[in-house]
Amino acid sequence: MKFFLDTANIEQIKEAKDMGMLDGVTTNPTLVSKENKSEHELYSEIIEICKGKPVSLETTSNDTDVIVKQGQEFVNTYGKDVYVKVANTKEGLKAVRTLFDSGINCNVTLTFSASQYLLAAKAGARVVSPFIGRLDDISLDGNMTLIQDIEVIRRNYKFENQAETLVSSIRHPVHVVQAAVMGAPLATMPFKVLNMLFKHPLTDIGFATFMKDYESVDK
Ligand code: E4P
């Protein structure tokens, strides 16, 4: 499973890279608004740190022509590592088709159902982002069933541009593990969740005991 970091924070991206756990980055307007830098400065730095790994940059319109123009500008400015993030709307998916036809990869975001996945895959999405945490937030059961259904659909067909499942809106390590068990190829998570994956109290207790016992070993 490839790990993407869901952030626009430079320090977090650098740290995940140092851990050897960074396969790409996803940003969105909310994440960008939390940083104290211009969009251009942030995107340039993220692309530079990620070198060769996909970075999703989100379009901010629901007008097909504007989305296409924004997507082309992203790629012209920041290069081929950009996955143009497009909302899963009718106008958005029209833009995805046009961008795909011109060789640009899209990440179809704000996906909440298997039917929306199917449409995005047919439109030529490189990756599709189902948001599981936001389904949890509104007490909707079945978010992991959504991933399971999407994975079945993905494997049933050979979509034009892969339409890999990028499990998104992850809230805790169990989401990551369940998605991995289902065979989802990609997951994007906040830095906090990446760190939580490392934690196990028995590892900490066991390590402390081994270190203490080693003190009495005759060297
Ligand atoms: C995905 O690309 C989105 O940026 C992200 O996963 C949204 O997550 P949230 O529901 O935590 O905002």
Residues whose N, C-alpha, C, O or C-beta is under 5 A from the ligand:
A	BS01	E4P	D6 T26 T27 N28 S129 G133 R134 S168 S169 I170 T188
